[in-house]
Amino acid sequence: MEPISVCIVGAGEYTVGYVPTAHGAASDKPAGVVALTCFELRRQGLVDRIVLCDMYGRRMPEVRATVQRKIADVYDGLDTCLECFPEDDVDQEATAYLRALDTMSPGDAVIIFVPDDLHASVAVAAAERRLHVLLAKPAVKTLDEHRQVLDAVAATGVLACVEFHKRWDIMYSDARNRARQLGPFSHFSALMTQPKQQLDTFRLWAGLRSDISYYLNSHHIDLHSWMVGRSSRPERVVAMAATGVAEQKLGRPCEDTISLMVQWRNGADGSYGTALYTASWVAAKGDCHTQQGFFYMGQKGEMRVDQAHRGYSGASDTEGYASYNPLYMRYTPDANGRFAGQSGYGFMSIAAFLKAAGDLNRGVTSLGELRRRGELAMMVDSLPVTAILHAGRLSLDKGAPVRILYDGTAWRNADRGKVDGVVTDDGDRSSSDDWTVPIGLEVEAGADTSGNGDGDGDGDGDGDGGDGSASGRALDGASGPCP
């Protein structure tokens, strides 16, 4: 098996466990996830060369020291060698990732963990170089950006996925399968909160370039969308926010908590369902870093999952009381001093993507087959998630409900909607999945079109080609079918 080389873009908490604040990395990812996973996959022979890229070259010595202290000194048998961009004497180079990508070969992989507003540009650059792409959630911030990435991917035939690792949580994946037995969708509610220290970790972009809904609600929106498949679609979004803590802590407008109320329509009988996604980063410090769980109701049954508490807890003199979740990432070495977290869903998510990329390179699978399996969160199937998140931001900025627009003729050209000509329909509508492909957003009539400028600082729904006027004009440059 020919190993694949990996370029990691972003040298922060999730990639290498590096956070230059007094709090340091979160307790659920102290040594990061991405680099550690790649080092273990290198030991297994799946990964070869590993490149790490960021904006700040002068941080790289400290980043490598973090890798040494948290990974190399902790686990036996791991080769933690990294090629770093930019060079150590470079203060700041915003496009260093382009130089890093140029050192890769077609068929290699790029894993992107940078602020949300940079995702699209890095992903497009990677796809243009025929590199497989794995994006941190959210994939992008707007429908327009999502289509830009899909266009680049369609032109080169590479794999593009979103790193929604909760799909590999055995409870979440089981709930996804059980949902199909519970009749048409009726209601979904999810809560995900993290403590106030996250505002220090994300101080450079929180409330300026993205918000807590993009950061945390994206997880459960993907899960819900994955559960209902193409049997339901989101049609209307109303967002509300709590404020007070983040504004005082950061000294600028920033929401503490964001709730998205979304109306869904079922394709089989036209019935409606509702969903409530809530995310916050101003919680008090608790027994685990992330309090999270969801409730799902179908017309024939219901399910509840508490992802924060798995019945495993402990206490120590240094950490106090804590609820443990080794199902995510198992950082404690085994009895022989080796990494033992290969079964964690944080590890499995990245490993599954890299294995799929390698299989594509060898010709033993296809994009259509990967899509049929439905395990990876492929970008081509993640448009509803982006539509909900984008509509939520727009609803907050305009103070009005936002409708998600569809067109049955959309996305028929090329293979963007049906990779390898594959149709993956649940049989509740037609043989085409166009019914669930969003083409734009529309602010409902009577909106406050001035925008309040809170949240990501643009006050106009990211300015994607529409003015959000009270006439109900379509936004995101999508008043007609996608090109």
N, C-alpha and C positions, 0 to 999 in steps of 0.2 A: 504494500500500500504506500503510495507516494504521499509523504507528509505535506501539509499545507502551511504556508507562511502567513502570519497574522500581523496586521498593523492596528494598534490600539490608539485611538485618537481621544485624548483627554487623560490627564494624570492626576485624578482626584480620588475621592472617597471610594467610589464603586470600582474603579479600575485597580488601584494599588493601595487603598486604605490611607491615602495621604490627605490630611485636612489641617491646614496651618492655623488652627484656632486653639484656644485653651481647652475646649471640650475634646478635640481630636475626632477620630472616626467614631461613627455610631456603634453601639454595643452589639448590634446584630451583624455588622460587617467590619470588624476591627482590622482585618488584613485585606480588605477589598474582596472582590469576587472575580473580576475578569482576568487579571494577570495570574492570580493563583491558579485559576482553572486552566489557563493556557500553559503554565509551567507543568502541571500534572499531565495534560494532554501531550506535551512534549516528551515527558517521561514514557508515555504509552506509545509514542511513535506517530501520533496523529498530527502534531504540530512541529514545525521546524524552526524557522527564524521568527523572532518576535521583535517588532519595532514599537516603540512608545513615543507618542508625539503630544506636545502641549504648546501653549503660547509662550511660556516663560522658561527660557533656557537656564537662567540662574537658579531656578528651583530644582533642576534635575539632579544635582548632587544630593539634595535633601530627599528627593523622591527615591533615588536609588538606595540611600541609607535606610529609608522606610521599608523598602522591599527586603533589604538585607536583614533588618531587625525583626520584621514581622513574618517573613516567609523563609528566607534562606537559613536563618539561625534557628528556626522552629521545626522545619520538616527536613528529614534526611532524603537524599536521592533526587532533589529537584535542581535542575539547571536553571538559574534565575537570570541568565545573561540577557540583557536588553540593549538594543540599538536606539539611542535617544535623539529626538529632534525637538527644538533646535539645539545648537551646541551650548555648552555650559556658560559661555561668555556672552550670550545673547540675552539682553534684557527682555525684549518682547518681540515676537514675530507672529502676527495673526495668521499668516498663510503658511506657516511651517509645515502644516499637514500636506500641502501640495508637494513639497520636496520629499516628504516621507512617502507619499503615495507613488511618486515617480521611481522609488527604489523597489517597488513591488512588481510582481509579474502577473499577467492575466491568469485568473483562476485563484489567486490568493484572496484572503479575506480581510475586511476592514470592520472593526468593532468601534462604534462611535458613541462616546459618553462626554458630550460637551453641552453647554447651555442650549435650551430648546430652539432658540431662534437661529442657531448655526447648523442644525441637523441637515436641512435640505441642501445647503451649498456643499457640505462635506460629502453627503451621500451621492449627489450628482457627480461630483469630481471623481469619486471612487468608481461609480458605474461606468463613467466615460473611459476609465482605464481598464475596464472589464474585470473589476474586482467585486467579489460577493460582499454584500453589505448587511450588517446587523446594527440596527439603531436602538439606542436607549429609548424607553418610553418617555414622553409621547413621541411618536415617529416624527411628527412635524406639528406646527401650530395651526396651519390653515389648509383648506381644501386645495387652494392654488399650489401651495408648496408640495402637497401630497401628489398632485398630478405631475408636477415637474419631476419628482423622483420616479414616478411610474413611467413617464416618457423616456427618461434616461435608461431605466432598467429594461424597458421593452426594446430599445434600440440595440442593446448589447446582449440580452438574454441571460443576465446574471441573476442570482438569487438575492432578493431583498426582503428582510424580515425585521420585525420589531421584537425587542427583548422583553416580552411579557412572560417572565419566569414563573408566574403563578399557574400557568397552564401545566407545569410539571409537578405541582403540588398534588399528591395522590388524592386528597380530599376534594380539591377543586376540580380535577379532571373527572373524578367519579361523579361529582354533582353535575357536571356538564352532561355526562351520559344519562344519568337518571332523569334529568330535566325532560328528555325526549319522551319519557313515559308518563309525564304529568299533564298532558293535554296542552292546549294553547296557552301561551304566556299570559299571566295576569298581573303580577307585581314583583318588583325586585327592589331591595333597599340594601345599601352598603355604607359602612362607615370605616374611615381610615384616618388615624391621627398619629402625629409624631410630636415630641416635646419641643419647647421653644428654642432649644439649642440649634435646631435645624436652621433657624433664621440667621444664626451666626455663620453656619457652614455655607449657606447660599446667599449671603449678604450682597454679593456683587451683582446678582440678577433678580433676587426675590422682589416682586412688585414692580420691576423695571422691564424685564425681558420675558418674564413668564409668571405663572401664579401657582398656587397650591392645587388647583383643580387639574391643571395639566400634569403636575408632578405626581399626585397620588390618585385622584379620581380615575385617571387613565387605566390603572390596573383593573378596577372592577367594571369599568365600561367595556373593556376588552373581554373580560370573563363573561359578562352578560351577553354581549354580542356573539361570542363563541358558543354559548349555551343555546341560544335560539336559532343560530345559523341563519339561513335565508328564509325562514318561516315567518319572521317578523322584521319590521324596520322602524327606526326612530323617525318621528315626524315633527315634533314640536318641543322646544326647550325653553324653560324659564329658570333663570339663575338668581340666587340671592346670596348675600355675603354678610358675615360679621366682621367688624373691625375694632381696633382699639389697642391691642397688644403689639402687633407688628409695626404699626405706625409710630408708636413710642420707641420701640426698640431700634428701628431703622431710620427714623426721622424723615419718612416720606410715606405717601399713600401706599398701602399694601393690605390686602384682605387677610384676615386671620383664618377664616373658615369659609368655604364655598360649597353651597348645595345646588345641585342641578336636578330639577324635576323634568322628566322627559316622558312624553306620551309616545307609545309604540302602537303600531297597528299589526294585527295578525293577518297573514295572507290567506289562510284557509277559509275564514268566515267573515273577515272584515272587523272582527271584534278588537277592542282596545286593551292595552295594558299600560301600567304606569311604572316608572322607575325613579328612585331617589338615590343619588350618589353624593355623599358628603365627605369632604376632606379638610383637614386642619393641621397646621403646624404650630399651634400655640397651646398644646396640651401640657399638663404637668408631668414631670418625670415619674414614670411608673415602673411596674415590674418587668416591662419589656419596651423596647424602643418604639415599636409600632403596634398600636391597638387596631385590630382590623377583623372584619368578618362581614357576612352578608346573609340575607334572607331571600329565598326565592319561592314564589308561589305560582303554580300553574293552575289551570281550571280543575285539575283532578288531584292535586296534592301540593306539598310544600317541603322545603328543606332549609336548614340553618347550619352555618359553619362559623365557628369561632377559630379564626386562624392564629390568634394571638396566644391562646392557651391550649397546649396539647397534653395537659396532665403531667407535665414534667417541670418541676421547680426546685429551687435550692437557695442557699444563702452562704455568704462568705464574709469574712472580716473586711475585705476590700470592696466588694460590690454590693453587699447587703442582699436583700431578697430579690430574686429574679425568676421569671418564667423562661424556660429554655426552649429553643426550637431548632434542634439539629436537623430537622427535616429540610430546612432552608440551606444552611451552610454549616457543616460540621468542622469547626476549627481545631478541636482537640486532637492532637496526633494519636495514632494507634500505639499499641504496646511496643512497636519497633521504631517509633519516632517518625513514621511516615504520614503523609496526608491521607485522611480516611473519609473525605467528604464527597466521594464520587456519586453517591446516591442522593445528594441534596438537590432540591429543585433549582437552586441558584446555579449550581454546577451543571446540571443536566441541560438547562436551557441553552447555555453557550456551547456545550459539547454537541448537542443535537444539531445546532446550526452548522458548526464546523464539519461535522460528519456528513451532513447533507451537501455542503459545498464540495467536499472531497468526492462524494459519490457522483455529483454532477460533472466534476472534472474528469472522472474516469468513465463516464457514460453509462453507469449502472443504474441511474435513475434519471428522471426528467422533472422539469418544473411542474408539469401537469400531474405527475404521480405524487410529488410532494404536496401539492394542493389537495389532491384527492384524500390523502391521509389526514389532513386537517389538523396536524399537531403543531406545526410551526405557524407563528402569526405572520403570514406573508403580507407584504405591503398591499398587494392587489386586493386582499380581503379586509383591509383595515380602514377603508374609507369611512364607514359608519362611525368608528371611534373618533377619527379626526373631525368628522362633521359635528358630533355632539360636543366635543371639547371647544371647537371653534365657535359654535353657536352659543355655548355657555359664556365664553368671554364676551361675545357680542351682546348677549342679553344683559350682562352686567354693565357694559359700557353704555348701552342705549336705554336701559331701564324698561325693557319691553320683551315680550316673548319673541322667539325667532323660529321660523319654520325651515325645515330641511326640505329642499326641492329635489324631485326625482323626474326622470324622463325615460320612458320605456325604450326609446331609441338610442339612449346614451351608451357610450363605451363599446360599440359594436366593432369598430375597426381594429386592425392589428390583432394582437393577442392579449391586450391589457386586461380585459375583463374575463377572458376565458383562455388561460394559459394552455398552450398546446391544443387549443380547441376543446378543452375539457369544460364541461358544464357540471357544476357541483350544486345541484338544486335539491331541496328537500321534498319536492313533489307537491308543495302546497300552492304554487302559483303556476308558472309556465315552465317550459324547458330552459328558459334563460334566467340568468341571475341579475339582469338589468334592473329588475324591480327594486333591488336593494342597493343600487349604486347612486349615492348622492351626487348631484351636479351643482348645487349652490345653496345659498342661505338667503332668507328674506326676513327682514325685520317687520313685524306686524304694524299695521297702520296705527298712528297715534303715538309713535315712539318719541322719546326725547332725543332728537337727532343731534343735539350738541355734544353728547358724550360727556362722561364725567372725568375721564382721564385717569381713573384709578386702575389698579391692577398692573397691566404690562405697559402702561405709560403712553398708549397711543390714542385711546379714547375714541377710536373709530373702527374697531373690529379689524385691525391690522391693515386697513386701507387697501383691500384687494380688488379694486376696480369697481366698487359700488359706493353710493353715498349714504345708504341707510335712511333715505328720506321717508317722511310719513306716507308717501304714496305707495310704500311697500316694494320699492325697487330691489331686484335681486342683487346680492352682494357677491364678492369673490370672483367677479368677472365671469359669472356663470349664468347669465340670463338665458342662455340656450344650451344645447348639448355640448358635452366636452369635445374638443377636437380629437 
